[in-house]
Each structure stands twice: as C-alpha cells, then as structure tokens.
Amino acid sequence: MNIEYSERLKKLPPYLFAEIEKLIHEKRDQGLDLISLSIGDPDLPPPKVVLDTIKKEAADPKNHNYSLSQGEPFFREAVSVWCKKRFNIDISKEEVIGLLGSKEGLVNIARAFVNPGDRVLVPDPGYPVYSNSSAILNDGIPVQIPLVQENKFLPDLEKLNTEKVKMMFLNYPNNPTSAIMDKKFLSQIVDFAKENNIILCYDNAYSEICFDGYRAPSIFEVDGAMEVAVEFHSCSKTFNMTGDRIAFAIGNKQLLNGLNKIKSQVDSGPPVYIQKVAAKALESYTDTGPPEFLKKNNSIYSRRRDILVDHLNSMGFTCEKPKATFYVWLNCRCNSLKFANKLLDVGVAVTPGIGFGKHGENFVRFSLTQPEEKIKEACNRLSVLTESK
C-alpha cells in the first residue's frame, strides 16, 4: 500500500518540542545527568483542592457519561463568576466554551473561520501552534508578526500588511519572550482588529503567572473587544493541571458558536469530573486576589527567576527579570542552536529561539519548571561552560 501524507501535513515543519524531548531522552539514555529547562510543564503539584476534588468526582459513576461539546452549564457558570472576580468583566455562561486544553481551541477556532488561502497573522517568535496547527493545517497562510527586542517584543501594527487577513493570534503574557502588554496597547490591538475586520484570538494562558505586583489584564477589559475577540485561558499553568486537559474560551458569541460547531463534530467536551474539578479550583479565587496556593507558587517561580537571571547577568549577558510566565528569554548573542547544543554538552537543556520563528534567532528560552536546587546546579554548569572558553 502506498501511504502518503496530505499536502497540508507535508507543509508542517518538525514540532520543536517533540524534537527536543527526543534529544533529551537520547542524552539521558547515554547516561548524561541532564537538567531540562526547556519544556514548559510545571513541576509544582496541583493544589490540594484539585487533588481532593478529583478523587471525589472521579469516584462518582454519574461523572463518566458524555459531556456537552460546549462544556457543562455549571462549569461555564464557574468561569463566568471567575471572570468577574478576576478581571471585573461581565461574561455570561453563553459567552464561555469548555476546551480540551487551550491548544485544541486555538486550532479549532481557525478551522471554523479560516478558508484556504486566507492569511493568518501569527507572532514571531511565537508558540508554534499558531502558525502550524491553526494556520497551515487549516490551509491558511501564516504571516509573521515580528516581535523584536527593540520594540519590547510588541507588534508594530503600522508595519503589518492586512490584505486578505482573516485572523490574528496574540499571546500576552508572552511565550516565549515573557513580554507583557498593558491595557492601552490592548486597546490599540482591538481597534486594529475592528478597522481591518480581523478575528482576534487572544491567548491568555499565562495570565495567572505574574510577579512583582503585576497582574495581567483580560482583553475584555478593553472597550469594543467583544465585537472581534475570543480569549483563551488554561487550567494547565494556573492549577498545574497540564495532563488533565481542561481550558476554556470566552468572548464573542458568534465566534464561539463557530468553534462549538467544530467541536460538536470532533469531540464531546472535557470529562464531566474534570470540569467539576476545574470549577472548584476557580472558586478558590476571591474578590481580593489570587488564592494562597497561587501566591505561593508564583513566589517560588520568582525566586527561581531571580537566581537564574542574576547568574546570567553575572556571566556578562543582559537579561531583564520578567514580570510574568515561567520563562526567561535570553539574548545569547549567537546562533541559538549552537548555543543550546553547548549547554546540552554540560547537561542543561534549553529551547533554541529559532524554533519559535526566524525572529527568535540569537535567543534561547529557559523554563523555570525545575526545583531551586536544580536551577542553582544548572547555573553552576553554565559557569563551567564560560570558564572553558
């Protein structure tokens, strides 16, 4: 039998994180004691409320039937209440849809609205899913939005060509650069989308991982956003539930209806018991701020950040301390793949910036998802590397 991939699948580049995972396993199989600061999978455990609730709800036979593609009403109501407490925005449960992780939603929103040949604006550097899965796998044409250091990794809207652009993806707090965007700039983004009739997909997966008094906004804190936008949130980073695959999108009803039409054809919604767990976790928020476990987790990430960034600066690099995400984006001043390979030789895995797009070249991304002692050991190994020059 002659088996051949579809043309759209042939267009996909290798998935960066899968390649890195393969290389890490190979090095470990060779006996190398490797500290991985590459993949953004939290090492901290889910909070007690999640672990306790999952035991209870998974044990209830009634929670093992099909869910609704849009998500159960109680989950969507919990999201609505959370949005009011967290961002002081009014989102009805009809303006919420449950997701099997935000990646699924990012892909399916494009499947609902992108036609062959439509152009899709994607950040560069950026999460590869926007360009590969959302654009290419839906026969769209990804068009890069350069995010450069000189512009604080924010898009230069005046330089973007909007011809035949159907959709735009943005992500702040940003992966991989850790850049943040204030409400004033968000307002400019919304105006840009409205003026050019562009669907705006705002990935806010890192909204809860913030430091030094900073709190990330929702795009729906901006007037007019509901006309053009869908915002994606994930329980993966907030509650350390990456393997449970539960997230949600909020926003324009017509856009969410399109997303739900796709989902009704390809999935039956997140498991009911996981939705109950996520709803309980969201209820842990108060009107005065994030729950204690999140404050504690962010304090841990900020200490790790300080250790790593202070050490990198002591080595002669120039690296600012990010105010959000658990990533550090370093200008390594050389070819990112070569730099990453040098670090791999001393037992530290990082992600080369070129894997996030051409404007990621000369940068590498460090993840803070390792215990403090591992971060310190990684710093020691980096020092050995520089001393050997």
Secondary structure, 3 states (H helix, E strand, C coil): CCCCCCHHHHCCCCCHHHHHHHHHHHHHHCCCCCEECCCCCCCCCCCHHHHHHHHHHHCCHHHHCCCCCCCCHHHHHHHHHHHHHHHCCCCCHHHEEEECCHHHHHHHHHHHHCCCCCEEEEEECCCHHHHHHHHHHHCCEEEEEECCHHHCCCCCHHHCCCCCEEEEEEECCCCCCCCCCCHHHHHHHHHHHHHCCCEEEEECCCCCCECCCCCCCCHHHCCCHHHCEEEEEEHHHHCCCHHHCCEEEEECHHHHHHHHHHHHHHCCCCCHHHHHHHHHHHCCCECCECCHHHHHHHHHHHHHHHHHHHHHHHCCCCCCCCCECCEEEEECCCCHHHHHHHHHHCCEECEEHHHHCHHHCCEEEEECCCCHHHHHHHHHHHHHHHHCC
